[in-house]
Amino acid sequence: MTWYSFCSSWVLSGASYSLLTLTGQQLNPNPDSGLCLLQAIMIYTAPTLTASAALALVIHLRLSLRSMLSDESAKTEWREIGLVALPYIMALVVLSVSLANGISNRSQVQKSYIGAYCVIETGIPGSLVASWVAVATFVGAAMEIFIAYTLYRNWRTFRQFGARSSQSLTILIRVGVFTLFDILALVVSLVLFAAPNTPLHDIILAILAVASLLIFGSQKDLARAWMFWKVAQPDTNSPVPRSVEVGKVG
């Protein structure tokens, strides 16, 4: 479930930044005020959602790896529900703060300096989002390092799982690479914080979204699904949800 939540978070993120385009008001210097407020709220909610969903996925991988190596059989239903709910709870908090701030400062809700989307110029939602994304990225990176250390210490045991270990290792590597992109984006964003009126920040956000697509969308089973013109072949490998599920998860 954390895998589907992670994918859904990026769909919502893409829709948030494309709202003016999808409604035909991208080139309008003064878009509808209600639409502009809606997009501004979504713009601050989206990074919170994607960062939290990525963190939940990493935590899920860590807990599942521990279950695999220790051969645990404990029920994980409530753990899964909690990991799926976490990103949306955090997103709801940011959405509420952004909505309240935007309604009380309607004159500050306007297009960004590059004219791509609407923002709230008070700086309050942005500071809140930046703080949480920094925490989520730091914790996620720490989790990835701990996962790598665990694999190193238990490599022989891990390899005994055969094909299951190969599938699990693949998704762990993909998440690790994505985390590196996430850390790079965070570092550059912090460097650019002193000079907010630069398009580099928006370029980094766009690169991160594309990196997410390429890293996770290049999986063999997904690539084969896109090749609709080819005759379907029996798949001996597990589907995406099982490749994400390192251990026995719900």
Secondary structure, 3 states (H helix, E strand, C coil): CHHHHHHHHHHHHHHHHCHHHHCCCCCCCCCCHHHHHHHHHHHHHHHHHHHHHHHHHHHHHHHHHHHHHHCCCCCCHHHHHHHHHHHHHHHHHHHHHHHHHHHHCHHHEEECCCCCCEEECCCHHHHHHHHHHHHHHHHHHHHHHHHHHHHHHCHHHHHCCCHHHHHHHHHHHHHHHHHHHHHHHHHHHHHHHHCCCCCHHHHHHHHHHHHHHHHHHCCHHHHHHHCCCCCCCCCCCCCHHHHHCCCCCC
